[in-house]
């Protein structure tokens, strides 16, 4: 399993596009990840709603919120990749681990 440490948004975006197994995020990006984690459903929540329809619900809500989000395009891309592909684990106040969801199946 490959784990990469990133500190900047450009490094994070590059690793997200490569679908790196695990990404250790430290520094200024941790506030953004804490915000994304609050809105992310866990596996039980997404699969527990009528045979997995929670995944569709989560996707629809994220698309609607994205329309009204004034963030720069790069921030929206980072958020979309993380929400769809990764599980967020908070390791400490200053670091988060992004773990590729497909590795858990």
C-alpha positions as CSV (number, residue, x, y, z in Angstrom):
1,X,0.0,0.0,0.0
2,X,1.4,3.4,-1.0
3,X,1.2,6.3,1.4
4,X,2.3,9.8,0.4
5,X,2.6,12.9,2.6
6,X,1.4,16.2,1.2
7,X,1.5,19.8,2.5
8,X,0.1,21.9,-0.4
9,X,-3.1,22.0,-2.4
10,X,-1.2,21.3,-5.7
11,X,0.5,18.2,-4.2
12,X,-2.8,17.0,-2.9
13,X,-4.6,17.5,-6.2
14,X,-1.8,15.6,-8.0
15,X,-2.1,12.6,-5.6
16,X,-5.9,12.6,-5.8
17,X,-5.8,12.4,-9.6
18,X,-3.4,9.5,-9.4
19,X,-5.7,7.8,-6.9
20,X,-2.9,7.2,-4.4
21,X,-3.8,4.5,-1.8
22,X,-3.3,6.7,1.2
23,X,-2.5,10.4,1.5
24,X,-1.3,11.9,4.7
25,X,-2.3,15.6,4.7
26,X,-0.6,18.0,7.1
27,X,-0.5,21.8,7.3
28,X,-3.0,24.4,6.2
29,X,-5.2,21.9,4.4
30,X,-6.4,20.3,7.6
31,X,-9.2,22.8,8.1
32,X,-10.7,22.1,4.7
33,X,-10.5,18.3,5.4
34,X,-12.2,18.7,8.8
35,X,-15.1,20.5,7.0
36,X,-15.4,17.9,4.3
37,X,-15.3,15.1,6.9
38,X,-18.3,16.7,8.7
39,X,-20.4,16.2,5.6
40,X,-19.2,12.8,4.6
41,X,-21.4,9.8,5.2
42,X,-19.8,6.6,6.5
43,X,-20.2,3.2,4.8
44,X,-23.0,2.1,7.1
45,X,-25.0,5.3,6.4
46,X,-24.6,5.1,2.7
47,X,-25.5,1.4,2.4
48,X,-28.1,1.4,5.1
49,X,-30.6,3.6,3.2
50,X,-32.7,1.3,0.9
51,X,-30.0,-0.9,-0.6
52,X,-27.3,1.7,-1.2
53,X,-29.5,4.6,-2.4
54,X,-27.6,6.7,0.2
55,X,-24.8,6.9,-2.3
56,X,-27.1,8.5,-4.9
57,X,-28.5,10.8,-2.3
58,X,-25.0,11.9,-1.2
59,X,-24.0,12.5,-4.8
60,X,-27.1,14.6,-5.5
61,X,-26.7,16.8,-2.4
62,X,-23.0,17.4,-3.2
63,X,-23.8,18.4,-6.8
64,X,-26.5,20.9,-5.6
65,X,-24.1,22.4,-2.9
66,X,-21.4,22.6,-5.6
67,X,-23.6,24.9,-7.7
68,X,-23.9,27.5,-5.0
69,X,-20.3,27.2,-3.7
70,X,-18.3,30.3,-4.4
71,X,-14.9,28.5,-4.0
72,X,-12.4,28.4,-6.8
73,X,-12.7,25.6,-9.3
74,X,-9.5,23.8,-8.0
75,X,-11.0,23.7,-4.5
76,X,-14.2,22.2,-5.9
77,X,-12.2,19.5,-7.8
78,X,-10.3,18.6,-4.6
79,X,-13.5,18.3,-2.6
80,X,-15.2,16.2,-5.3
81,X,-12.3,13.7,-5.5
82,X,-12.1,13.4,-1.7
83,X,-15.9,12.9,-1.2
84,X,-16.2,10.3,-3.9
85,X,-13.0,8.3,-3.6
86,X,-11.6,8.6,0.0
87,X,-12.5,7.9,3.6
88,X,-11.2,10.7,5.9
89,X,-9.5,9.7,9.2
90,X,-8.3,12.4,11.6
91,X,-5.0,11.4,13.1
92,X,-4.4,14.5,15.1
93,X,-5.4,18.2,15.1
94,X,-2.8,18.8,12.5
95,X,-3.0,15.7,10.2
96,X,-5.6,13.7,8.3
97,X,-5.3,10.4,6.5
98,X,-7.2,9.9,3.2
99,X,-7.7,6.2,2.6
100,X,-9.0,5.0,-0.8
101,X,-12.5,3.6,-0.3
102,X,-12.1,0.8,-2.9
103,X,-9.4,-0.7,-0.7
104,X,-11.9,-1.5,2.0
105,X,-14.1,-3.7,-0.3
